Each structure stands twice: as structure tokens, then as C-alpha cells.
Amino acid sequence: MGRRAENKASKLRRLEQAGLEAFLEQGYAGASIEQIAADADVARGTFYLYFRDKEAIFVALIDRLMDPLLAVVEEGRDALARCADTPSTFPVYAAMGLRVTEVLQAHTDVVRLYLAESRSAAAGGAIVRERSVKLERLTKDILEDAVQRGLLRAHDTDIAVHAILGAIERIALQILRGDGALDIGRVPIEIVLLFRQGLAP
């Protein structure tokens, strides 16, 4: 990488870090482009070379978490599509549970931001919920496909999606709190038991 490219990459990293800190401290509504640029030690005009507006940098940060989560679930969907019976789905659910937990552990600052804004009635909350829609739809598609193929019993998939995503948020909270009672190694097992006892035909 040349010096010019390194300089651009450095500015981008500084802007994103300053943005993350500003959003965590001030909330989406309270953070400003001026503050982010100043904390990143760049001119306000430089900010606009990297991001269209405050929403764009906020979305870029949230997607640090959402993109790998979506990748995990998409890989799980593809693996589940190859399952011929219910027992063969259990290792897939377990692997998905472990990988989701690993993603949460790898992005704790963004998880903190996500959780802080997700229940807000302000603009930040709306953005987070909008970024979550694809994950919700993908999860619902997986459940509906499993029902159609007889791998899960018929159930209200909307409620199941909320339960699954709520469980992920609960795990995220426990990670952030450093809850010693959370045994990461057991998370996949608990997910398998959920499907086996609650949704298996």
C-alpha cells in the first residue's frame, strides 16, 4: 500500500473510531459531524470525502456487526437447505449459535451502540431497526422453509423470529456485562435444545 493509500486508510479509521466514541457517549442524536471530525483530527470538509452525512458513518459502524451476522445466518441457511431430516439440522444450529456468539464477542463496542440505539424512538433507533430487517427476514425464511420440509413443526414464525433475535440480544447483554454465568461453550447446546424441545416435529 502506497503512502497516499495509507493516509486515506488512517483517516478513515480515525473517523470511524471517533464516530463510534461520539455515538456511544452522546447518542446518535447528540453526536455531530464537527465533533467527530475534530476528534479524528481532520477538517470538517475531509469528513465528507469519506461519508455523505452523519447517518452514513453511523450505518457503516452498525454494519460492522450486521454484515458478519448476516453472513453467518446466510451460511446457516445454505447448510440447512442440505439437511434431509431434523437430527441433521442440530449441528447446523449449534454451529450458527457458536459463530453468532463469536461475532458478538468480536464487536462489543458496536454491540453496545446497537443495543443503546435499538430501543430509541429517535432517528438512531429507526436506522438500527431498518438495518435489522434483512436479518429478521432471513431468519423467518429459514424457519418457514424448515416447516415446509417437515424439519420443524408448524408454528408462528413471526413470534419465533422475535424469540431468536431476543435471545441473541440477551447473549449480547451478558457478554457486555462480563457475566461469568454465561458459558459461551454451552450456547450452541442451548440453541439445539430450543429447537429440539420447542420446534422439532
C-alpha positions as CSV (number, residue, x, y, z in Angstrom):
1,M,0.0,0.0,0.0
2,G,1.4,3.4,-1.0
3,R,1.7,6.4,1.3
4,R,-1.3,8.1,-0.1
5,A,-3.5,5.0,0.4
6,E,-2.1,4.5,3.9
7,N,-3.0,8.1,4.7
8,K,-6.6,7.7,3.4
9,A,-7.0,4.4,5.4
10,S,-5.7,6.1,8.5
11,K,-8.1,9.0,8.2
12,L,-11.0,6.5,7.7
13,R,-10.0,4.5,10.8
14,R,-9.8,7.7,12.8
15,L,-13.1,8.9,11.6
16,E,-14.8,5.6,12.4
17,Q,-13.3,5.4,15.8
18,A,-14.2,9.0,16.6
19,G,-17.7,8.4,15.3
20,L,-18.1,5.3,17.5
21,E,-16.9,7.1,20.6
22,A,-19.1,10.1,19.9
23,F,-22.2,7.9,19.3
24,L,-21.6,5.9,22.4
25,E,-21.0,9.0,24.6
26,Q,-23.6,11.4,23.1
27,G,-26.0,9.0,21.3
28,Y,-26.9,9.3,17.6
29,A,-28.9,12.5,18.2
30,G,-26.3,14.2,20.3
31,A,-23.2,13.4,18.2
32,S,-22.2,15.9,15.5
33,I,-20.0,15.8,12.4
34,E,-18.0,18.7,13.8
35,Q,-17.2,16.7,16.9
36,I,-16.3,13.6,15.0
37,A,-14.0,15.4,12.6
38,A,-12.3,17.3,15.4
39,D,-11.8,14.1,17.4
40,A,-10.4,12.4,14.3
41,D,-8.0,15.3,13.8
42,V,-9.3,16.1,10.3
43,A,-11.1,19.1,8.8
44,R,-14.9,19.0,8.5
45,G,-14.6,19.0,4.8
46,T,-12.4,15.9,4.9
47,F,-15.3,14.1,6.7
48,Y,-17.4,14.5,3.5
49,L,-14.7,12.8,1.4
50,Y,-15.5,9.6,3.3
51,F,-19.1,9.9,4.4
52,R,-22.1,11.6,2.9
53,D,-23.5,12.6,6.3
54,K,-23.8,11.5,10.0
55,E,-26.2,8.7,9.1
56,A,-23.7,7.3,6.6
57,I,-20.9,6.9,9.2
58,F,-23.5,5.5,11.8
59,V,-24.6,2.9,9.2
60,A,-21.0,1.9,8.4
61,L,-20.4,1.3,12.1
62,I,-23.6,-0.7,12.7
63,D,-22.8,-2.8,9.6
64,R,-19.6,-3.9,11.2
65,L,-21.9,-6.0,13.3
66,M,-24.8,-6.7,10.9
67,D,-22.7,-7.8,7.9
68,P,-20.9,-10.7,9.7
69,L,-24.2,-11.7,11.4
70,L,-25.9,-11.9,8.1
71,A,-23.0,-13.9,6.7
72,V,-23.3,-16.4,9.5
73,V,-27.1,-16.8,9.0
74,E,-26.8,-17.0,5.2
75,E,-24.2,-19.8,5.6
76,G,-26.5,-21.5,8.0
77,R,-29.4,-21.2,5.6
78,D,-27.4,-22.8,2.9
79,A,-26.3,-25.6,5.2
80,L,-29.8,-26.2,6.5
81,A,-31.1,-26.5,2.9
82,R,-28.9,-29.6,2.5
83,C,-30.3,-31.2,5.6
84,A,-32.6,-34.2,4.9
85,D,-34.0,-34.7,8.4
86,T,-34.5,-33.0,11.7
87,P,-31.5,-34.6,13.5
88,S,-29.1,-33.4,10.8
89,T,-30.1,-29.8,11.5
90,F,-28.9,-29.8,15.1
91,P,-25.2,-29.5,14.3
92,V,-26.0,-26.6,11.9
93,Y,-28.0,-24.7,14.6
94,A,-25.2,-25.3,17.1
95,A,-22.6,-24.0,14.6
96,M,-24.7,-21.0,13.9
97,G,-25.1,-20.3,17.7
98,L,-21.4,-20.5,18.3
99,R,-20.5,-18.3,15.3
100,V,-23.1,-15.7,16.2
101,T,-21.7,-15.6,19.8
102,E,-18.2,-15.2,18.3
103,V,-19.3,-12.2,16.2
104,L,-20.9,-10.5,19.2
105,Q,-17.7,-11.0,21.2
106,A,-15.6,-9.6,18.4
107,H,-17.6,-6.4,18.1
108,T,-18.5,-5.5,21.6
109,D,-18.3,-1.7,21.1
110,V,-20.7,-1.9,18.1
111,V,-23.0,-4.3,20.1
112,R,-23.1,-1.6,22.8
113,L,-24.0,1.0,20.3
114,Y,-26.6,-1.2,18.6
115,L,-28.3,-2.0,21.9
116,A,-28.2,1.6,23.1
117,E,-29.9,2.9,20.0
118,S,-32.2,0.0,19.1
119,R,-34.9,0.9,21.5
120,S,-34.7,4.6,20.9
121,A,-37.7,6.4,19.3
122,A,-35.3,8.9,17.7
123,A,-33.5,8.6,14.4
124,G,-30.8,6.3,15.6
125,G,-33.3,3.7,16.6
126,A,-35.0,3.9,13.3
127,I,-31.7,3.3,11.5
128,V,-30.8,0.3,13.6
129,R,-34.2,-1.2,13.1
130,E,-34.0,-0.7,9.4
131,R,-30.6,-2.4,9.3
132,S,-32.1,-5.4,11.3
133,V,-34.9,-6.0,8.8
134,K,-32.8,-8.2,6.5
135,L,-31.7,-10.4,9.4
136,E,-35.3,-10.8,10.6
137,R,-36.5,-11.7,7.1
138,L,-33.7,-14.2,6.6
139,T,-34.4,-15.8,9.9
140,K,-38.1,-16.1,9.0
141,D,-37.3,-17.6,5.6
142,I,-35.1,-20.3,7.3
143,L,-37.9,-21.2,9.7
144,E,-40.6,-21.2,7.0
145,D,-38.5,-23.4,4.8
146,A,-37.9,-25.8,7.6
147,V,-41.6,-26.1,8.3
148,Q,-42.4,-26.7,4.7
149,R,-39.9,-29.5,4.5
150,G,-41.1,-31.1,7.8
151,L,-37.9,-30.3,9.7
152,L,-39.7,-28.1,12.2
153,R,-43.3,-28.3,13.3
154,A,-45.8,-25.6,12.2
155,H,-45.5,-22.5,14.4
156,D,-45.9,-18.8,14.3
157,T,-42.7,-17.9,12.6
158,D,-43.0,-14.2,13.5
159,I,-43.0,-15.0,17.2
160,A,-40.2,-17.4,16.8
161,V,-38.1,-14.8,15.0
162,H,-38.6,-12.3,17.8
163,A,-37.7,-15.0,20.3
164,I,-34.5,-16.0,18.5
165,L,-33.4,-12.4,18.0
166,G,-34.3,-11.6,21.6
167,A,-32.1,-14.5,22.7
168,I,-29.2,-13.1,20.7
169,E,-29.7,-9.7,22.3
170,R,-29.7,-11.4,25.7
171,I,-26.5,-13.1,25.0
172,A,-25.0,-9.8,23.8
173,L,-26.0,-8.1,27.1
174,Q,-24.4,-10.9,29.1
175,I,-21.2,-10.6,27.1
176,L,-21.1,-6.8,27.7
177,R,-21.7,-7.3,31.4
178,G,-18.9,-9.8,31.6
179,D,-21.5,-12.2,33.1
180,G,-19.4,-15.2,34.5
181,A,-22.6,-17.3,34.4
182,L,-22.6,-17.2,30.6
183,D,-20.8,-20.3,29.4
184,I,-20.1,-19.5,25.8
185,G,-19.3,-23.1,25.1
186,R,-22.9,-24.1,26.1
187,V,-24.7,-21.5,23.9
188,P,-24.8,-23.8,20.9
189,I,-26.1,-26.7,23.0
190,E,-28.9,-24.5,24.4
191,I,-29.9,-23.5,20.9
192,V,-30.1,-27.1,19.8
193,L,-32.3,-27.9,22.9
194,L,-34.5,-25.0,22.0
195,F,-35.2,-26.3,18.5
196,R,-35.4,-30.0,19.7
197,Q,-37.8,-29.3,22.5
198,G,-39.7,-26.4,21.2
199,L,-39.9,-26.6,17.4
200,A,-38.9,-30.1,16.4
201,P,-41.7,-32.2,14.9
